[in-house]
Amino acid sequence: MSRRKRRLGDLYSYKHIETETNLNIKKLMPPEEGHFATLRKFDNPVLIKEERGLWVWRWLEYFGHDIRYGLRTIRRSSGFAAVAVLSLALGIGANTAIFSLIDALLLKRLPVQNPKQLLFLDWTSQGWPDGIMNTLLGNVSKDKAGRDTSTSFSYPGYEHIRAENHVFSSVAAVAGDDTDWNVGYKGVSDRARGKLVSGTFFSTLGVVPIVGRALTPDDDRIGASPVAVISYGYWERHFGRDPGVLGRMITVNSVPVMIVGVCPPQFYGVQPGRPVEAWLPLHAQPEVEPRLSPEPPKASTSRTENLAGTLFGARDTWWVLIIGRLKPSVSDQQARAELEVLLRQSIFPDIKPTTKPEIIPHLDVVPGSKGLEKLRGEFSESLFVLMAAVGMVLLIACANVAILLLARGTARRREIAVRIAVGAKRSRLVQQLLTESVLLAAISGALGLPIAFWGTHLLVAFISSSRGPVGLSVAPDLRVLGFTAAVSMLTGIVFGLSPALRSTRIDFTQSLKEGGGKILGTHERYHSLRFGLGKMLAVTQVGLSLLLLVGAGLFVRTLANLRDVNAGFNQDNLLLFHIDPTQNGYKEQRLVEFYQEFTRRLQTLPGVIGVTLSNHTLIGDGVSIYGISIPGYVPKAREKKDKVQAWVNHVGPHFLETMGIPIVLGRGVSEGDTATTPKVAVVNEQFVRKYFSAGSPIGRRFSLGTRIPDVEIVGVARNAKFGDLRADAPPTVYMPYQQEVNLPLEGGDSLQSLADMSFEIRTASDPLVLVPSVRRVTQSMDPNLALFSVKSQVEQIDDTLFRERLLARLNSFFGLLAALLGCLGVYGIMTFTTSLRTREIGIRMALGARRGEILAKIMRETLILVLIGIAVGTLAVIEASRLLDSFLFGLKPSDPLTIASSALLMTAAGALAGYLPARRASRVDPMVALRSE
């Protein structure tokens, strides 16, 4: 069908015919003649429609023929197909694996009913809202404008919003802090990640348990018997998916709790990557988490009196996350406007005339379809770096296959010439060759899916080994399958289009004469290949391979630099673990006595050299930062008043000695530093250097805010890293943990100062051998108490380098894979060009050229090709270096040593790839070469 008819069939309809006929009639044509004149102008629309239908069927018929012919061609060239499919499958599989993680972490919606209707509430303030909020449990951070922002609200505020709003069909509350509980069953205690939620939590999300029932508002009230809904994973691990689990009793922080339901396997909570294993009613908090309550609920008939002094009645303690399901007819803007008014009403009694307007919190709503974003922020940058790396691997694989197709096109030139001679159009030949390329890509995509599935689960297992259980649904879904199909299709077009166009641009008469064909004519063939597409692809491969090798080298050296950092203490033969007796009701002096007895028993274990405890492990366990005041200290010109601060660690006796931190002046923390003795502290050299310009610091005094006044310095310790390996040792204060007892609370910073304590045990040999004995001691002290975060100090530090290890390992793999594919590309293009120059080489050798000269000439061309690629890659490294700066430590992105070593590696690999075809060409028999042409 002609192009004109197809165009007319698309643009014109009977209405156009009627309009044109009327115009002809206005020109004084008879109606019948005007109608036929219109039909002659537009052609017959019915015929055009029929021809268009035939054309569609004809195209489908051609496409079916092309697929069948392409499959036969691929089967005949099994070696070529195997190399091409394997190269592309690795690239497509790697891209799909990384995309699967990005999909699970950043794109997937919560597995709940109508997730688009969910909204999370948060607030922002230009400064900390003192007086309105004094204690916050949950997340708090700075937004891009530098404002404080959080998703935690007071329980009275939640109650007011729940009762008075007109925009939500349902509202639920979740405890804002992340917590693990001591969960026991049949005398065996373990740690489980738990959440306190309101009785409307499951109904608001639309989650229906697969066994039993969900929590209800009747469960969520003071005085109700504690019940729990457990996750599918916890049910599977601890109860073997026994449907009789309903009604069984477990202990949560020594509190008997009855299991009433099991969640579906796909539901993990509202925070991707942090799977919750048990949900309890919010009002079980005074029993399950008594350490958080200022006072236990009172036995009174008045609910107001019941809640007085508890977290449920505290207006200045913000600790619950609010989730609402939006009514279908309400927009986000309408919800924001009404809820802002309700928040202002709930905090109005706390706003004083002296309250600054800018610190009054303003409410906002956040789409809740994808859950909370804590893990997203932690991994998103690393995943995008890896996505860029695997994207370059796929480009290299595409270039590699394109070079193979160019070589294959030369081998098929006689076939193409015959088809042109018998009347085949160039467009049909291009379609056929492009169909073969897409078939190769489709087969590669199908093979890449299992590679991606295996790689994704390997990545999740790697993340879980360092970060604890990671709940991500990485099973292939329609989005992942669509991504793989799109990448495969695009890949087939990218690597197949140009070779198809070039392979069909031949002089078929000369091709039939010579038994072959030549691309772009006799004189241009060698010149074109020398500087044309094939070598451009090889140069691109080398450049991208160098870029990936340099990136891998930078990440590997960053990891090595961090591992070689002098942390300031002895990391060897040191066992770390945590316990939290406060969850089981221990507090004040009873808690101190528990720690003392526990320490004494641990010291009697064989192989133990020393035992101590601390509020924080030195690396990888968070920090506590306090504002301090020092008599006589004047802040420097650029030092803000709120930056006069110190990193504080509450530690047990002999902490410095056990950790191997030398004491350079005075003494360390001892057993005599108790709650009844004057407050003392040991500071580090950085503290002395920053805050005491001259004289001995021993006997000098300072205060930690208003909570701990008049602290005497009794010792100075050598600097040691605290919190982060990348940062210098901060001004650090070591204080006796026993002196925390009975101190007033301030701002929520010390609500849990003696909870979740870390024990450090120095051993004579492998510290992990001691773990079973430590567990037995723990069980003998309290059967409902569980150890957690059990690892050696070396493992603890290694876990803090998780991102660096992930980037170093995966980029090393992708860099080496890219280098291998790049070398295959160089090998392919040099084999291709030397095969086209067989006659030239034969003539040279017939005229007296030695084999060494032929070898040197081809090797010189190979090295020029590689060096051009290295130059291009080096420019790309310099241009992209600023994107990697935040990931590196101890070196610059344009580090000369890394670039030089990567360039040498690439040069050596490229030379080896070029040597094989050069050696083969130098051994050509001149007579055979001349006869071959």
LUMVEXVO-71970 format. One record per residue (C-alpha): residue in three letters; x, y, z. Coordinates in steps of 0.02 Angstrom, whole numbers, plus 50000, padded with zeros to 5 digits. Layout:
N
AlaXYZ
...
This chain:
933
Met500005000050000
Ser500695017149953
Arg501255029450086
Arg499995042050019
Lys498545030150043
Arg499075025750219
Arg499185044150260
Leu497465047450188
Gly496745032650280
Asp497385040050443
Leu496905058250412
Tyr495275058050320
Ser493555051850368
Tyr491835052750294
Lys491605069750375
His493055076450273
Ile492255069250115
Glu490615077750156
Thr491485094350187
Glu492455093350023
Thr490865088549928
Asn489955103749996
Leu491395114849939
Asn491285107549764
Ile489415110849761
Lys489735128949812
Lys490875129849659
Leu489295126349554
Met489695107849525
Pro488205096149513
Pro488045086249677
Glu488465069349597
Glu489975076149504
Gly490565085349661
His490475068949761
Phe491475059049633
Ala492755073149620
Thr493005071849808
Leu493225052949798
Arg494505054949659
Lys495455067349768
Phe495415056949927
Asp495435039749846
Asn494145027049905
Pro494145027150099
Val493365009850108
Leu494715002849996
Ile496055011850095
Lys495365004350257
Glu495374986950182
Glu497144989150115
Arg497724995450284
Gly497034979850367
Leu497924968950239
Trp499534978750270
Val499444975350458
Trp499204956750428
Arg500604956950299
Trp501774965250425
Leu501344952150556
Glu501664938550428
Tyr503354946150387
Phe503754947550571
Gly503344929150599
His504464924350453
Asp505864935150522
Ile505754926850693
Arg505814909350620
Tyr507254913650504
Gly508164922450646
Leu508014907250759
Arg508714896050621
Thr510154908150593
Ile510564908950779
Arg510514890050789
Arg511734888550644
Ser512934900950727
Ser512884893150899
Gly514624899050951
Phe514264917150906
Ala512554916050991
Ala513284908651150
Val514564922651170
Ala513304936251131
Val511934929251244
Leu513124926351391
Ser513834944051378
Leu512114952051371
Ala511354940551503
Leu512674945951630
Gly512344964351592
Ile510444962751592
Gly510454951651747
Ala511544963851845
Asn510434978451797
Thr508864968951844
Ala509604963652012
Ile510024981552062
Phe508354987751995
Ser507454974452098
Leu508234981652256
Ile507814999352203
Asp506044993652166
Ala505844985052334
Leu506604999452431
Leu506055014952338
Leu504605010952223
Lys503494997452296
Arg501965002352393
Leu501534995052562
Pro500634978252547
Val499024985352619
Gln497314989852555
Asn497285005452443
Pro498985012052499
Lys498735028252401
Gln497445033752531
Leu498685033052675
Leu499485048652746
Phe500825050652879
Leu500815066352985
Asp502405075953023
Trp502855093153087
Thr504205106153058
Ser504855120253166
Gln506185133553144
Gly506905128653313
Trp506645115953450
Pro504895119353522
Asp505405121153704
Gly503945121453824
Ile502795113853693
Met503845098053681
Asn505165093253808
Thr505405074853765
Leu505365066453595
Leu505435047753560
Gly505635042953378
Asn506475050953230
Val507005069053221
Ser508065077153085
Lys508405093052989
Asp507545096352824
Lys508335105152675
Ala507875122052747
Gly508735118152913
Arg507115116053010
Asp506815102753141
Thr505605089653078
Ser504875073653152
Thr503405061653138
Ser503175060153327
Phe501675067953414
Ser500985067653591
Tyr499635055053630
Pro498385068753682
Gly498725076853514
Tyr498355060453425
Glu496735058353524
His496195075953477
Ile496555073353293
Arg495695056353294
Ala494125063053375
Glu493945079753286
Asn494545077153107
His493345076152958
Val494625070952827
Phe495085053352880
Ser493985038052875
Ser495135029953004
Val496635035153108
Ala497965024553195
Ala499475027653305
Val501155018553314
Ala502525020653444
Gly503855030953359
Asp505425023053429
Asp506215007453355
Thr506384994253489
Asp506794975953512
Trp505994965853652
Asn506524951053759
Val505304938053697
Gly505244921053781
Tyr504354904953738
Lys504514888553835
Gly505954895153939
Val506994901153790
Ser507234920053769
Asp507674928953609
Arg507594946353539
Ala506174951453424
Arg505804968053342
Gly504144974253408
Lys502944988753389
Leu501614995953502
Val500115000853396
Ser498365007153425
Gly496884995553413
Thr496425003553246
Phe498125000053166
Phe497674984553064
Ser495944990753016
Thr496645007452958
Leu497934998752848
Gly496694985752789
Val497804970952841
Val496854954952882
Pro497804941252977
Ile497904924352892
Val497684915653060
Gly496634922553203
Arg496154940753218
Ala496914958053220
Leu497074969653368
Thr495494979253410
Pro495114995253507
Asp494504984253649
Asp496274976953663
Asp497004994453668
Arg496455000653838
Ile497205001354011
Gly496794985654109
Ala496564974453957
Ser497554958053954
Pro499064960153838
Val498864951453669
Ala499974950753516
Val499884948453329
Ile501484940453263
Ser502274941053091
Tyr502234926652969
Gly504134924952981
Tyr504114923953171
Trp502694911153162
Glu503694900853038
Arg505344901453134
His504704898653311
Phe503074888953288
Gly503334879653124
Arg501754887753052
Asp500704878253176
Pro498884884553160
Gly498674880253345
Val499764895053391
Leu498214905153438
Gly498014906653625
Arg499814901953664
Met500744912653788
Ile502414921053760
Thr503314933053875
Val503734950453812
Asn504954958853930
Ser504384946454065
Val502534950754035
Pro501394936053986
Val500604939753817
Met499344929153720
Ile499504927053531
Val497864931153442
Gly498384932453259
Val499684929753123
Cys499984942752987
Pro500074938752800
Pro501834934452738
Gln502004950252634
Phe501624962352776
Tyr503144968452873
Gly502524984752949
Val502605002552886
Gln504485004152867
Pro505254995052718
Gly506784984852762
Arg506434984152950
Pro505224969652975
Val504184969853134
Glu503954952853217
Ala502624956753348
Trp501304970153370
Leu500564973953542
Pro499224986553592
Leu499855004053627
His499125003853803
Ala500204988853848
Gln501665001153856
Pro501665003654047
Glu501874984854070
Val502974980553920
Glu504024996453917
Pro503945002954097
Arg505585012254079
Leu504735024753963
Ser503385029354089
Pro503675043554210
Glu502375035154322
Pro501325019254309
Pro499445021454279
Lys498465024854437
Ala497075013554500
Ser495655026054479
Thr493945026154403
Ser494345042154308
Arg495225039454143
Thr496015056754158
Glu496755051954327
Asn497285035154256
Leu498305043754120
Ala499035057454230
Gly500915056054237
Thr501005042954098
Leu501505044753916
Phe499655044253872
Gly499305059953974
Ala500955069153945
Arg500685083953828
Asp502555087953818
Thr503125070253773
Trp502935067053586
Trp503115048553548
Val501785041953429
Leu501715041653240
Ile500005045653166
Ile499335036753011
Gly497705041652929
Arg496685034452786
Leu496055048852680
Lys494235049452631
Pro494005047452442
Ser493285064852419
Val494645074052517
Ser496275080652443
Asp497965081552528
Gln497835100552534
Gln496155099952622
Ala496825087352747
Arg498365097952781
Ala497315113552812
Glu496115105252935
Leu497455095253027
Glu498545110753050
Val497095118753144
Leu496865103153251
Leu498715102553295
Arg498675120953344
Gln497165117553455
Ser498015102853541
Ile499585112753585
Phe498705129253621
Pro498745127053812
Asp500645125153803
Ile500955140853699
Lys501505154753816
Pro501545173453779
Thr503445172053776
Thr503435157553651
Lys504295162753490
Pro503095160853341
Glu504425152653232
Ile504655137853351
Ile502805133253353
Pro502665116853255
His501755117153088
Leu500915101353029
Asp501155093352860
Val500555077252778
Val501675064752689
Pro501045051552566
Gly501085034952658
Ser500915022952512
Lys502765018152520
Gly502965018552709
Leu504305027352811
Glu505945031652725
Lys507325028152851
Leu508125013652757
Arg507865022552590
Gly508995036852641
Glu510315024752703
Phe510465014552543
Ser509765024852400
Glu511405033652355
Ser512385017352355
Leu511075008752247
Phe511105022652118
Val513005021752110
Leu512865003052080
Met511495005851951
Ala512645017551855
Ala514025004451862
Val512954990151797
Gly512245001751664
Met514015004451599
Val514304985551604
Leu512774983351494
Leu513394996751373
Ile515054987751361
Ala514154971351327
Cys513104979851193
Ala514674986651109
Asn515444969451118
Val513974961251031
Ala513904975350903
Ile515714971550855
Leu515274953150839
Leu513794957750728
Leu514904968450618
Ala516074953750595
Arg514604942150565
Gly513874954350439
Thr515474953250339
Ala515374934350340
Arg513564935350276
Arg513904947950138
Arg513634935249998
Glu511964930150072
Ile511414948350083
Ala512024951749906
Val511014937049837
Arg509444942949926
Ile509654960549856
Ala509954953349683
Val508294943949685
Gly507334959549735
Ala507384961049925
Lys507214978849987
Arg508544985850102
Ser507194990050231
Arg506654971750237
Leu508454966050261
Val508704978750401
Gln507094972650481
Gln507684954650470
Leu509394958450545
Leu508634969350680
Thr507404955350723
Glu508884943450747
Ser509694956150864
Val508104958150965
Leu507944939150975
Leu509704938151046
Ala509254951551173
Ala507624942751219
Ile508524926151248
Ser509824935651351
Gly508444943951453
Ala507634927151489
Leu509324920351546
Gly509664936351643
Leu508094934351751
Pro508734919351852
Ile510434928051865
Ala509524943451934
Phe508474932952053
Trp510034924552123
Gly510994940952132
Thr509584950352219
His509404937252356
Leu511294937052376
Leu511284955852400
Val509864955152527
Ala510784941452622
Phe512364951952621
Ile511424967152688
Ser510554956652821
Ser512194949152881
Ser512804966552927
Arg511214976052967
Gly510114962853045
Pro508544955752963
Val508014966052812
Gly506214963752759
Leu506124967452574
Ser504994958952448
Val506184955852303
Ala505164942852209
Pro505004947852025
Asp503404957751995
Leu502664965951842
Arg503754981351865
Val505364971051869
Leu504804960151724
Gly504334975751625
Phe506024983351664
Thr506914967551603
Ala505854966951445
Ala506154985451409
Val508034983851439
Ser508114968451328
Met507154976951188
Leu508174992951200
Thr509774982951208
Gly509324973351050
Ile508984989450956
Val510534998351023
Phe511794984950975
Gly510874978850820
Leu510334994250723
Ser512005001050664
Pro512744983950614
Ala511114980350520
Leu511224996750424
Arg513064994450382
Ser512894976150334
Thr511564980250204
Arg512564994550126
Ile513584983950002
Asp514014983149817
Phe513064967049780
Thr513754965349601
Gln515544965549663
Ser515054954249809
Leu514364941149691
Lys515924942149583
Glu517114940149731
Gly516094927349824
Gly515884940149961
Gly515534958449983
Lys516344973950044
Ile515714987150157
Leu515695004850084
Gly516665000049927
Thr518384993349886
His519465008349927
Glu518515013050086
Arg518404995850167
Tyr520014995850269
His520015014650296
Ser518235013850364
Leu518594999650483
Arg520195007750541
Phe519325023350599
Gly517495018350592
Leu516135011150699
Gly517004995150753
Lys518515003750824
Met517465017550899
Leu516505004050993
Ala518134996251052
Val518775013151112
Thr517135015851204
Gln517274998851287
Val519045002351347
Gly518545019551413
Leu517035013151508
Ser518034998451575
Leu519375010351639
Leu518035021051722
Leu517345005951814
Leu519074999651862
Val519545016551934
Gly517905017152031
Ala518214999752099
Gly520005004352145
Leu519415019952238
Phe518115010252338
Val519344996252379
Arg520665008652437
Thr519365018152540
Leu518895001952628
Ala520724997952659
Asn521055015552725
Leu519605014252848
Arg520154997152908
Asp521915003752936
Val521325018753038
Asn522075019253212
Ala520515018853321
Gly521495022653479
Phe521065006553569
Asn521464987953557
Gln520174979353443
Asp520854961653460
Asn520094947953569
Leu518644958753623
Leu516864951953637
Leu515384963953632
Phe513564960753672
His512044970053737
Ile510734966453868
Asp509274977153926
Pro508674972554101
Thr507614988454110
Gln506364980353992
Asn506114966854124
Gly505764979454262
Tyr507514982454334
Lys507835000454383
Glu508855011954494
Gln509895002954627
Arg509194985754583
Leu509804988354405
Val511554993354465
Glu511634978154577
Phe511134967054430
Tyr512534974354323
Gln513794972054465
Glu513334953854495
Phe513294950154309
Thr515024957754288
Arg515684947654436
Arg515054931254362
Leu515764935054191
Gln517474938354266
Thr517524920554332
Leu517364912754159
Pro518914903854092
Gly519934914353970
Val519234931054028
Ile520524944654058
Gly519374959254095
Val517524963954094
Thr516734981154085
Leu515154989454018
Ser514655005653936
Asn513175015353873
His513905015053696
Thr515185004153611
Leu516565015053545
Ile516205012253359
Gly514545009253275
Asp513325010953419
Gly512815029153417
Val513385043253531
Ser512695054753665
Ile513165073053644
Tyr512915085353788
Gly513095103953797
Ile514385108353929
Ser514875123654028
Ile516635126254094
Pro517045140054219
Gly518235152454139
Tyr518075145653962
Val517695158853831
Pro517035152153665
Lys518095156353515
Ala517535169753393
Arg516685157753271
Glu516135145053401
Lys514285145953437
Lys513735144253616
Asp512745128253578
Lys514315120553501
Val515215120053669
Gln514885101553691
Ala515635084653726
Trp515325066553677
Val514835057353837
Asn514965038753873
His514375031554039
Val515545017154076
Gly515915004054206
Pro517465001954315
His519094998854221
Phe518305003054053
Leu519855011853987
Glu521014998054045
Thr519924984353970
Met519774993453803
Gly521644996753796
Ile521515015753802
Pro523055022553893
Ile522795034454039
Val524065048354020
Leu523635058054178
Gly522705054354339
Arg521615038754355
Gly520195029754268
Val518435025254322
Ser518425013654474
Glu517205003754583
Gly517225017854710
Asp516355029854592
Thr514555026954646
Ala512915036454657
Thr513375042854830
Thr515115049454789
Pro515535066254706
Lys515285066554518
Val516905062954424
Ala517445060554245
Val518925055654138
Val519165066353983
Asn520215063353828
Glu521655073653759
Gln520555082053630
Phe519405088453769
Val520905095553861
Arg521645103053702
Lys520015111553656
Tyr519405118053824
Phe520955120053935
Ser522325130653861
Ala523595129054001
Gly523915120054165
Ser523405102854223
Pro521565098354198
Ile521555086854350
Gly520375094154479
Arg519565106054355
Arg517665105954347
Phe516295107254216
Ser514425104254202
Leu513365094054080
Gly511935106254056
Thr510885108454212
Arg510665089854240
Ile512415085354298
Pro513255100454379
Asp514975101454456
Val515895086554381
Glu517715084754432
Ile519035078854307
Val520055064754386
Gly520985058154235
Val521515061154054
Ala521485047053926
Arg522295045353756
Asn521185050153609
Ala520085036053541
Lys518805036053402
Phe517015037253462
Gly515525034353350
Asp516295035753177
Leu517935029453104
Arg517935043352974
Ala517945057453102
Asp519355063053216
Ala519225058753400
Pro517965071253473
Pro518065079353646
Thr517545064253748
Val516995062153929
Tyr516965045154016
Met515815045254169
Pro515405031354294
Tyr513745023454247
Gln513285021254430
Gln513205040054452
Glu511755040654328
Val510575032954457
Asn509265044954531
Leu509805059454420
Pro508415070654351
Leu507905067954169
Glu508185081754042
Gly507455082753868
Gly507295064053849
Asp509165061853821
Ser509385050753973
Leu507735041553984
Gln508685025953936
Ser510445030453994
Leu510645014054089
Ala509605003453971
Asp510284993053828
Met512034992753902
Ser513474985453806
Phe514674973453890
Glu516484972153833
Ile517484956553879
Arg519354955553846
Thr519864937453816
Ala521484927853799
Ser520984919953631
Asp519544919853507
Pro518164929753595
Leu516724921153504
Val517144904653590
Leu516524912553750
Val514754915953687
Pro513914899753749
Ser514614902553924
Val513984920553925
Arg512244914653874
Arg512224902154018
Val512704915854142
Thr511314926954073
Gln510004913354088
Ser510554909854266
Met510324928154310
Asp508634930354222
Pro507834917254107
Asn506824930854020
Leu508364941153974
Ala509114939253800
Leu510814943653731
Phe510854953353568
Ser512114961453450
Val513364947953497
Lys514974950053397
Ser516824953553413
Gln517474971253410
Val518264967853239
Glu516574962153172
Gln515734977253248
Ile516914989153159
Asp516764979152999
Asp514874980853007
Thr515014999753016
Leu515934998752850
Phe514474989852768
Arg514195002952633
Glu516035003352592
Arg516134984352583
Leu514584983552473
Leu515264996452351
Ala517014989152351
Arg516474971252319
Leu515144974452190
Asn516114987752096
Ser517644976352094
Phe516584962552018
Phe515794974251891
Gly517484982351852
Leu518314965651817
Leu516814959951715
Ala516884976051615
Ala518754973851586
Leu518454956051525
Leu517094961751406
Gly518184976251349
Cys519604964251310
Leu518404953151214
Gly517904968551114
Val519714972651074
Tyr520024954551028
Gly518494954350917
Ile518884970250822
Met520704965550795
Thr520214948150736
Phe518944956250621
Thr520164968850545
Thr521594956550525
Ser520434944250436
Leu519974957950311
Arg521824961550283
Thr522324943550246
Arg522784947650065
Glu523784963150116
Ile524744953050247
Gly525094939450118
Ile525784952149995
Arg526884960150129
Met527584943250179
Ala527834938249997
Leu528844954249973
Gly529974949850120
Ala529124956250277
Arg529604946250430
Arg528354938950550
Gly529004949950691
Glu528634965550587
Ile526854959850553
Leu526624955850736
Ala527334972650790
Lys526244982250666
Ile524624974350726
Met525134975850909
Arg525514994250880
Glu523774996950809
Thr523034987550957
Leu523974998051084
Ile523475014150996
Leu521665008451007
Val521845004351192
Leu522775020351234
Ile521455031051149
Gly520145022051253
Ile521175024851411
Ala521325043451370
Val519455044751345
Gly519145034951505
Thr520345045951604
Leu519405061551549
Ala517775053251601
Val518535048851772
Ile519055066951801
Glu517345073151747
Ala516385060851857
Ser517555061952007
Arg516525074652102
Leu515065062252110
Leu516115050052214
Asp516905062052336
Ser515675058852479
Phe515995040052469
Leu517885040752485
Phe519065041952633
Gly520915046152634
Leu521075049552446
Lys520425060652308
Pro519255054652170
Ser520595058952041
Asp521925049152137
Pro523415047252018
Leu523965030452088
Thr522245022552064
Ile522065029551889
Ala523825024351839
Ser523655006551908
Ser521955004351823
Ala522665011051659
Leu524144998951670
Leu522964984451704
Met521864989351557
Thr523374991551444
Ala524064974451489
Ala522374966151464
Gly522104975151298
Ala523844970351238
Leu523504952151279
Ala521834953051187
Gly522704960351033
Tyr524184948551039
Leu523154933050997
Pro522484939250828
Ala524174947650791
Arg525094931250820
Arg523844922050711
Ala524054934750572
Ser525954933950580
Arg525884915150548
Val524864916550387
Asp525554906950237
Pro525764920050096
Met525184908049959
Val523624903050057
Ala523254921450093
Leu523384926349910
Arg522304911849852
Ser520974916249983
Glu520624932549892
